[in-house]
Amino acid sequence: MTYEEALTRLETIVQAMESEELPLESMLARFEEGMNLSKACQAKLAEAELKIKQLEQTQDGTLAVKPASLPELVSEA
């Protein structure tokens, strides 16, 4: 599932939880799904942020991804 798909589904869940009279079991199931989607979105954003931090401009002006050093990866966690 892409970030955009997960975010759209998360928004749908929030709207349903705010507007519908749901039984407790359904509310809990939607809450759990929403939490999982939220974690997935956060992970995708963290991955994108790491890639952006790794971009560097080469001598010919193009962008390339530099390898992350171990301290950078540890500090991100």
N, C-alpha and C positions, 0 to 999 in steps of 0.2 A: 504494500500500500504506500502510495506516495505521501509526502508531507501534506500536500493540498487535499488529498482524499481523506486523510486522517483528520485534518482540521475541519473539513466540511462535516464529516460524521460526528465529530465532537460537538460542533455547533448545533447540529440536529438533536443530539442527545440533551444538551443543555436546554434548548427550547422546549423539548417534550417534557422534561422534568419540571420546568417552570410553569408550563401551561396546562398540563394534564393532571387529572386525578388518577394516580396510578396506585395499584396495590403495593404494599411494602416490598414484596419479593421482586416485582418488576422495577421498582425504584432502585433497589440495591443492585440488581443486575445491570441496569443502565449506568449507575454510579461506577461500578467496577469496570465496565467497558470504557467509560469515560476516563477513568484513571489510567488504564492501560494505553489508551490513545494519547493522553497527555504525556505520558512517559516516552512513548514512541516519537512524538513531535519534538520533545526536548532533546532526545538523542540525535535526531536528524539535524536539528539546529546546531547542536554542539559539533557534530561532524562537519557541517558546512563552515562553521566558524574556524575550526582547525584547518580546513583546506584554505580558507582565505588567509589565515595567518601564515601559511606555508608558501604562499605565492611570492615570487620574487622576480624582479625584472632582470633579464639577461643583458649582455652587452649590446646585442643587436636590437634591443627594445621589446622583445617578446616576453611574455610572462611564462614562467615555468614553476612547477611545484618543487620546492626544496625538501629534502628528506627531514622529517622531524627528529630532533635529538631526543634521547631518553629523558633528560630533565624537563623538556617541554611537555612531553606526554604525561609525565608524572604530575607536573604542576596543574595540568588541565583536569585531572581526575578529582 
